[in-house]
């Protein structure tokens, strides 16, 4: 990440198998750029698929300041490969963080990383960043992520009918709105 006076310290969390660290411009590869062009991968994040060249991806990764938002690379320490991203955007006025996940092509590996790193990443937002609530919108059909958030203490606060377009524009998909207050957070695994 490009250091400047407005940047916060990088995120670094280690577990026995996985590491979560601030994404860096040097993480940019064509394989990872291709993740952002996959409608199945980015559609649930309310992002349009976009074709990124590696230099564009480098600029995108450099844009996270670890103060108002961060992007954490999820790395499997067994093969030292990036398997997904954890993203958080902060609303400083209301002290709310909105989180999302982007899995790489090995979805099971990325889900294992999220299970291992989920609690520490949430706790970090409450402790270091002073957030008072964390929210997530998850496709209603994404049962593994919904169950994971339930186990961590998130409350289901709403059901958003037809919230996002399905990949390829074939209809609309529902999302579940989750919310987490500091006292709700629990170690689930």
N, C-alpha and C positions, 0 to 999 in steps of 0.2 A: 504494500500500500504506500502511496506517496505520502510522506510525512509533511505535515504543515502545522502551524500553530493551533488550528482548530481541531486537529485529529486527537481522538482519545487513544489510550493504550490498546494494543491489539488484544484480541480474545485468544486464549489458549487454555484448553481443557484436555487432560489426558485421562483415559481409562485404560485398563489392561489391553484391550484390543483396538480401541478407536481413539482418534485425536480430532478435536474440533479446534480449528484455528482460523483467524481472520483470513479471508480469501486475499490472494495477492495477484497483481498483474501477471506475475510469472506462472500462475496456474493456467493461463489461457492457452488452450490447444484447440485444434480444429474439432477434435472429438467432443470437447466440452461445449464449444460454440454450437455444434450440431444439436446438443440437448435443447437449446433455446429455439430451434426451428421445428421441434417435434410438437405438434398440436396436442397430443395425448399427455405430454409432460407439462407443458406450460398453460394449457387451457384451464385446468382447475385452479391456477394461481391468478386468474383474471388477467392474464397476459396474452397478447396476440403472439403467435409464432413469429420469430424474426430470424432472418438469415444474417448471421454475424460473421464478419471476417475476424481473424485472430486479433488484429490491432484494435478493432472496435470492442471486442471482449476485454482486452487489456484495459482500455479506457473505462469501460463499465465497472470492472473489478476495482480499479483505482478510485472510483467515486464514492466508496463507502468510508465514512469518517470515524467509525467507532465511537461516535458521540450522539448523533441524531439517528443513525441507522448502522446496522452491521450486516455483513454477509459472512457466514462461517462455513469454511470448507470442511466437509466430513470425510475423514481419511481413515481407511482400513490399514492399520499398522502392519498387518500380515504381508501385504503386497505394496504398501506405501502408495496406494492409488486413491484418488479422489472419487468418492462414490455418491456424493450429493452435496446439497447446500441447505443451510438453515438461514433464513432471512428474518430480520426484525427491523421495523420502522417505528420510531418513537414520536408520540405527540407530547411535547414537553409541557404544554399548558395543562392537559388533562392527565398527564403521567400514565398514558396508555401505550402499550406496545402491541403492534399487529404483527403476527408471525406467519410464516409460510415455509414450506419445504419443497425442494426440487430434487427428485431422485434421478440418479444416473441410470444407465441401461441395466445395471444389476440391482433391481428393486429390492430383493430380499436383503442384500448387503446394506443398502442405504437404510432400510427399516431397522435393521439390527443396530446400525450406528445411531439412529434417532432414539432407539430405546436406551442405549448406553449413555448418550449425551443429553437426552431430553431434560432430566431433572437439573443437572448442573447448568445448562443454558438458561433455563427458566429462573433458577435461583440467582444467577448472575444478573439478570435483568432487574430483579427486585433489589438486590444488594448494591451492585455497582452503579446501575443506571437510575435507581430511584423510582422505577415504575411501580404503580399502585394497582395496575390491572394489565393482564395480557389477554388478547383476543385472537381467535383463529376462525377462519371459515373453511370448512372441509366438505368435499363432495359427500353427500349423504350415502352414496354407495361405496365410499372408501372406508370399509369397516375396520381394517387394521389400524388406520390412523385415528378413527373415532374412538376405538377401544383404548388405544394408547393414551389419548388425551383424557378419557374418563379415568383411567388408572392413576394419572398424575394429579387428579383433583379438579380438572376443568369441569365446569357446569355447562349443561346445554341450555343456552339462553334463547335460542330461536331456531326456527326452521324456515329457510328462505326458499320458497317455491320458485322453480324456474330461474334461479339466480344467474347462471352462466350458460353460455351456448355450449352445446356438445361439440367435441372435436369434429371438424368437417361441416359444422353448422346443421347437423341432423337432429334438430330439436333442442330442448333446454334441459338442464340438470339442476337438481335441488342441492342446496348446501345446508349444513348445520352450523350455526353460530355458537362458538364456545367462548366462555369467559373464565378467567382464573384470577382470584385475589390472593395476596400473599398467604393468608391463613389457610387457604384451600390446598396449597401445594403439598404433595406427599411423594415420598419415594415409593415407586410402584414395583420395582424389580430388585 
